[in-house]
Amino acid sequence: MYNNPQIELTTIREAAGFAPLTNRAFLRVTGSDAARWLNGMVTNAIQTLQPGEGNYNFLLNAQGRIQGDCTIYREGENTFLLQTDATQLDNIQHFLDKFIIMDDVELTPVENRVGLLVIGQDALSLLGSADITTEDLEPNELAHVTWNSSHLDLIRPYSPSIPKYEIWTAPNNFTVMRNFFVDLGVKELSSATLETQRILSGIPKFGQDIRDRDLPQETAQTHALHFAKGCYLGQEIVERIRSRGQVHRQFTAFRLTGDLPSTLPAPLKAAGKPAGELTSAVLVPLPEGPTLLALGYARREALDLHHPLTYPGGTATPHPKTSN
């Protein structure tokens, strides 16, 4: 099936579409020590979450470098659901498992669940037309609902401007749900369009825009950090950076003039000196015309002094995120 990126992005901006979720996975954390132990392993406050609530987190090593990212939802008093990119699941489970010493904690991958993303300004109305109750979900919240006599896990990911909802269910019910949306005439979005929307929204991806050498504050993802939660792995470095006031480089969105980078990451220079790198880039069919957008890092002095930034093939201009 031919996918028109401009039409699909317009669908997200003005209506709503859906897409299979093939790149997400879950790890369930249980046990009488789960809340205390998990709170000491990630950068956000876990113990204060109420059932159904979640937050975005980094996992750090002792040097404060990011080893993975995830969103963690509390399901019950001693049960948490960790959601991450499918490519990270094994590494995160192995990383966490090393720190279970005398704790009553068990890590269990969640199997036989498939997901469907509903995204767009009319996403809430679309769910309503499908008789899927959202129970007034706020961003980073999870609800267990029933549809077509089947159990669904409904998640509203963090996304301030463009509403998103994830529906997770058993494989046989997924086919029924997908066909239901098709019969409603809802447009199915391509993975390429979702990647374009990610870059357009300025959302970094672990393994591409966030690497295991990066520090939390460099990524500008402040919603992953809680500074009053108590001790956790890597906290000393995070606090040291906070007391210092800034990092040497900052995750930034760019508009590009020139060619799409042939390889990523692409080095940035200012006045002939290294000044950062581009980590994601895409040609976006915006209403004002085709536009090259990128994500990456720039050194603070180059940003503060507004030095012109160049990359092999053109120039990069920092700009605010278009949407989220």
C-alpha positions in Angstrom: 0.0 0.0 0.0 1.3 3.4 -1.0 1.8 5.8 1.9 1.7 9.6 1.4 3.7 11.2 4.2 2.0 14.6 3.8 -1.5 13.1 4.0 -0.5 11.0 7.0 1.1 13.9 8.9 -2.1 16.0 8.1 -4.1 13.2 9.5 -2.2 13.3 12.8 -2.3 17.1 12.9 -6.0 17.5 12.1 -7.7 14.1 12.7 -6.4 10.8 14.0 -4.9 7.6 12.7 -3.7 4.3 14.0 -0.7 2.0 13.6 0.5 -1.3 15.0 3.0 -1.0 17.9 5.8 -3.4 17.0 8.7 -1.8 18.9 7.5 -1.8 22.5 7.9 -4.4 25.2 7.0 -4.7 28.9 8.7 -6.0 32.0 6.6 -6.6 35.2 8.3 -6.0 38.5 6.8 -7.7 41.5 7.6 -8.5 45.1 7.3 -7.0 48.6 10.4 -4.9 48.0 9.5 -3.9 44.5 8.6 -0.2 45.2 11.7 0.5 47.4 14.1 -1.4 45.2 12.9 0.1 41.9 12.9 3.6 43.3 16.6 3.1 44.0 17.3 2.0 40.4 15.7 4.8 38.3 15.8 8.6 38.1 12.2 9.4 38.8 10.0 8.9 41.9 8.4 5.5 41.9 7.3 5.0 45.5 4.8 7.9 45.4 3.0 6.6 42.2 -0.6 5.6 42.7 -2.1 2.6 40.9 -2.5 3.6 37.3 0.1 6.4 37.4 3.4 6.3 35.6 6.5 8.4 34.8 9.4 8.5 32.5 12.8 7.3 33.7 16.4 6.8 32.9 18.5 3.9 34.2 22.1 5.1 35.0 25.4 3.5 35.8 27.5 4.6 38.8 29.1 7.2 36.5 25.7 8.8 35.7 25.7 7.6 32.1 22.3 6.6 30.7 22.0 2.8 30.2 18.4 2.8 29.1 15.1 4.6 29.3 11.6 3.4 30.2 8.2 4.5 31.4 7.1 2.8 34.7 3.5 2.4 35.7 2.2 1.2 39.1 -0.4 -1.5 38.8 -0.7 -2.3 42.5 1.0 -2.0 45.8 3.8 -4.3 44.9 3.4 -4.5 41.1 4.9 -2.2 38.5 4.9 -2.4 34.7 8.0 -1.2 32.9 7.6 -0.2 29.3 10.5 0.3 26.9 11.7 -0.2 23.4 11.7 -3.8 22.4 15.4 -3.6 21.6 16.2 -2.6 25.1 14.2 -5.2 27.1 16.9 -7.9 27.4 19.6 -5.3 28.3 17.3 -3.6 30.9 16.3 -6.9 32.5 19.9 -8.0 32.7 21.0 -4.6 34.1 18.3 -4.6 36.8 18.8 -8.3 37.7 22.4 -7.6 38.7 21.2 -5.4 41.5 18.7 -7.9 43.1 20.7 -9.1 46.0 18.6 -10.0 49.1 15.5 -8.2 47.8 12.1 -9.8 47.3 11.8 -8.7 43.6 11.0 -10.6 40.5 11.3 -9.5 36.9 9.0 -11.1 34.4 8.7 -10.2 30.6 5.1 -9.7 29.6 4.2 -12.0 26.7 1.3 -12.5 24.3 0.3 -8.8 24.2 0.3 -6.8 21.1 -0.3 -3.0 20.7 -2.1 -0.5 18.6 -1.3 3.2 18.7 -4.0 5.8 18.2 -2.5 9.3 17.5 -3.8 12.6 16.4 -5.8 15.6 17.6 -9.1 13.6 17.4 -7.6 10.5 19.1 -10.0 10.8 22.1 -13.0 11.1 19.9 -11.9 8.1 17.8 -11.6 6.0 20.9 -15.1 7.1 21.9 -16.5 6.1 18.6 -15.0 2.6 19.2 -16.7 2.5 22.6 -13.3 2.4 24.4 -13.6 4.4 27.6 -10.5 6.4 28.5 -11.6 7.0 32.1 -10.2 10.6 31.8 -6.7 9.3 31.5 -3.9 11.9 32.1 -0.5 11.6 30.3 1.6 8.7 31.7 -1.4 6.9 33.1 -2.7 3.3 32.5 -6.1 1.8 32.8 -7.5 -1.7 32.5 -10.7 -1.6 30.4 -13.0 -4.0 28.6 -13.8 -3.9 24.9 -15.7 -6.5 22.9 -15.8 -8.7 26.1 -12.0 -8.7 26.1 -9.4 -7.1 28.5 -7.4 -4.1 27.2 -4.6 -2.2 28.8 -5.1 1.4 27.8 -2.1 3.7 28.1 -1.8 7.4 27.5 1.9 8.2 26.8 3.4 11.6 27.6 2.7 13.8 24.6 1.8 17.4 25.5 0.5 18.6 22.1 -0.5 15.6 19.9 -2.7 13.2 21.9 -1.6 9.5 21.8 -3.1 6.4 23.2 -1.8 2.8 23.2 -4.1 -0.2 23.3 -2.6 -3.5 24.4 -4.5 -6.7 24.1 -4.2 -10.4 23.2 -3.2 -11.2 19.6 -6.6 -12.6 18.5 -8.4 -9.5 19.8 -5.8 -7.2 18.1 -6.9 -8.4 14.7 -10.6 -7.7 15.5 -9.7 -4.2 16.8 -7.5 -3.4 13.8 -10.3 -4.4 11.4 -12.7 -2.3 13.4 -10.7 0.8 12.8 -10.2 -0.1 9.1 -14.0 -0.4 8.8 -14.5 3.0 10.4 -12.3 4.4 7.6 -9.4 5.4 9.9 -6.1 5.8 8.2 -3.3 3.4 9.1 -0.1 5.2 9.5 3.3 4.0 8.3 6.3 3.5 10.6 8.1 6.1 8.5 5.4 8.7 9.3 5.6 7.9 13.0 9.4 8.3 12.8 8.9 11.7 11.1 6.4 12.7 13.7 8.9 11.8 16.5 11.6 14.0 15.0 9.0 16.8 14.3 8.1 16.5 18.0 11.7 16.7 19.2 11.5 13.3 21.1 14.9 11.6 21.4 15.2 7.8 20.9 17.5 5.7 23.0 20.2 4.0 20.9 20.1 6.8 18.3 19.7 10.2 20.0 20.5 9.0 23.5 23.5 6.7 23.9 25.2 5.1 26.9 27.8 7.8 27.0 25.2 10.6 27.5 24.3 12.3 30.8 20.7 12.9 31.8 20.8 16.7 31.8 22.4 16.7 28.3 19.2 15.2 26.9 16.9 18.0 28.1 14.4 15.4 29.3 13.8 17.0 32.6 10.6 15.1 33.1 12.8 11.9 33.7 14.4 13.4 36.8 13.2 13.9 40.4 15.5 15.8 42.7 13.8 15.0 46.0 13.2 11.3 45.8 16.2 10.0 47.7 19.1 7.9 46.7 19.4 6.0 43.4 22.1 4.6 41.2 24.0 7.5 39.5 22.3 10.2 41.7 25.6 11.7 42.8 26.6 12.6 39.3 23.1 14.0 38.5 23.2 16.2 41.7 26.8 17.3 40.9 25.6 18.5 37.5 22.6 20.3 39.0 24.8 22.1 41.5 27.2 23.2 38.7 24.2 24.7 36.9 24.6 23.3 33.4 26.2 20.8 31.1 28.6 21.5 28.3 26.3 20.3 25.5 22.5 20.2 25.1 20.0 18.1 23.1 18.5 20.4 20.5 16.2 20.5 17.5 17.5 21.9 14.3 16.3 23.2 10.9 18.7 22.3 8.2 19.6 24.2 5.0 21.4 22.0 2.5 21.3 18.3 2.0 20.0 15.5 4.2 23.0 14.1 6.1 24.2 11.0 4.3 25.3 9.4 7.5 24.4 9.8 11.2 25.6 10.9 13.6 26.8 13.9 11.5 29.4 16.2 13.1 28.6 19.8 13.8 31.2 22.6 13.6 31.3 26.2 14.7 34.2 28.4 13.5 35.9 25.3 12.3 35.9 23.6 15.7 33.8 20.6 16.8 30.5 21.9 18.2 28.2 18.9 18.5 26.4 16.3 16.2 23.2 15.5 14.5 21.7 12.2 15.5 18.3 12.1 13.7 17.3 13.9 10.5 14.3 13.8 8.1 12.7 15.7 5.2 9.3 16.8 6.5 6.4 17.8 4.2 5.2 20.8 6.3 2.3 23.1 5.2 4.9 25.8 4.4 6.8 23.4 2.2 9.4 20.5 2.4 11.6 21.2 5.4 14.8 19.4 6.7 14.5 18.8 10.4 17.1 17.2 12.7 17.8 16.3 16.4 21.1 16.3 18.0 23.5 18.0 20.4 25.2 21.4 20.3 27.8 22.8 22.7 26.4 25.4 25.1 28.9 28.1 24.1 27.9 27.7 20.4 24.2 28.0 21.4 24.7 30.9 23.8 26.8 32.9 21.4 24.6 32.0 18.4 27.6 30.7 16.4 26.7 29.4 12.9 26.7 25.6 12.9 27.7 23.6 9.9 27.5 19.9 9.0 28.8 18.0 6.0 26.2 19.1 3.4 24.8 22.3 4.9 24.0 24.5 8.0 22.0 23.7 11.1 19.9 26.3 12.9 18.6 25.6 16.4 14.8 26.0 16.6 12.0 25.3 19.1 10.2 22.1 18.8 7.4 22.4 16.2 5.0 20.2 18.2 5.0 17.3 20.6 
